[in-house]
Amino acid sequence: MILPMVWMTIFAFVATLIFILWRPGGMNEAIPATIGAILVLISGSVSLTDLGIITETISGAAITIMATIVMAIVLESFGFFNWVAEKLAAKANGSGIRLFWYVNLLCFLMTLFFNNDGSILITTPILVMLLNNMGLKNHQKIPYLLSGGLIATASSAPIGVSNIVNLIALKIVDMDLYLHTAMMFLPATLGLLLLVWLLFLRFKKVLPQTVPVKVTGLTRSSYHPLKPGPTYASEKDRSRFMRNVLLFVFAVRLSLFAASYFAIPVSVMAVIGSLVLLGWRWAYLKVSPVDMLKKTPWFILVFAFSMYVIIYGLHNIGLTDLLIDYMRPMVSGSLLHASVMMGTLLTVLSNIFNNHPALMVGTLTLMNMDLSPLALKVSYLANVIGSDMGSLLLPMGTLATLMWMHIVRKGKVMITWWEYVKITFVVIPPATLFTLVVLYYWVSWLFGGALQ
């Protein structure tokens, strides 16, 4: 009876990945994940008791991410992101090079304030509209969109709250958001700076020297999921309102770290922030919060839960035991080896299997290796770097990148997989390796004595 269970679990995993990457007919990724999870449950590799553990593990992360997405949708209904796009064009002041840096700064901040999927889903269509309105040629749009997509996805590394998988993994290793950020923010941010600099050097000859100074009339296209924002009495009133909203979102983001430091569930502060913002919109636009039931992408919850069920099944049939035997010599050598080798391994796994299951498998494996507290934390953070940054070598490495390619193509900007990998194979490996090495030196210098 054991052999059929093992093969059925492996089949469920492989088939799920194939359909997630293939997405026939534009199939939502939650559908194959759900079917795969059901097959795993039928196989018996995951029990009802395991389901309780899985629910407890992902619930806080899922609530936090959904609350963050709700906030992003509310801001979109205010017209916030169109306002940002117009300000972006104005700040560029006619310089195509300056626009490049501002686009990447916007994508970094969007992920930092919300999450990587929200950043891709909301920012990419607006950038497509902005670049189309500027009248740029296809090859001139690619540097802005590709660099923005890469930075938006990789920017989930500095703080754990910007990616649902990072949050789930934090729960597994019993690491709070405050400590994660203290150990990861500097190395990951320096890695991002190197990445964007390498992207700039690669695209410098393609970037237009001049772009329109003022871009108006940004409107939603048919592929954008949200409706136009409201009208305002004057541009001054509009800007003042947007700044107030931005300050509130910043305060909510800070409250997440304060909550983590004082051992308050991060999800509680995220929900409170989203409820206040919903109330603000109700008072200001007279729009009931009921519309969130339809606009919120609930499939993300189903997808995350189903994928974790499948990964837990692989864990129960012995996959992590095999990885432990393979990885222990790498991790036990030194912290530098642990950082570089774990990050490299997760880079490879993410580009083969997608970063969601790769990070979950890697994290579960680490938890069963009897590592010291410091080695566990460095290895875990290296996993995150590999799954958030190293995974960008191929478009299938992350769901966010697959969504990005889908949105860009719907916006009639043509980019092939070959054009994508010609860039990523040059910039991703050095940026990832640099980040992993900096992580080792930073953690060793700042936290080594305290965590040994």
Secondary structure, 3 states (H helix, E strand, C coil): CHHHHHHHHHHHHHHHHHHHHHCHHHCCCHHHHHHHHHHHHHHCCCCHHHHHHHHHHHHHHHHHHHHHHHHHHHHHHCCHHHHHHHHHHHHHCCEHHHHHHHHHHHHHHHHHHCCHHHHHHHHHHHHHHHHHHCCCCHHHHHHHHHHHHHHHHHCCCCCHHHCHHHHHHHHHHCCCHHHHHHHHHHHHHHHHHHHHHHHHHHHCCCCCCECCCCCCCCCCCCCCCCCCCCCCCCHHHHHHHHHHHHHHHHHHHHHHHHHHHCCCCHHHHHHHHHHHHHHHHHHHHCCCHHHHHHHCCCHHHHHHHHHHHHHHHHHHCCHHHHHHHHHHHHHHHCHHHHHHHHHHHHHHHHHHHCHHHHHHHHHHHHCCCCCCHHHHHHHHHHHHHHHHCHHHHCHHHCHHHHHHHHHHHHCCCCCCHHHHHHHHHHHHHHHHHHHHHHHHHHHHHHHHHHHC
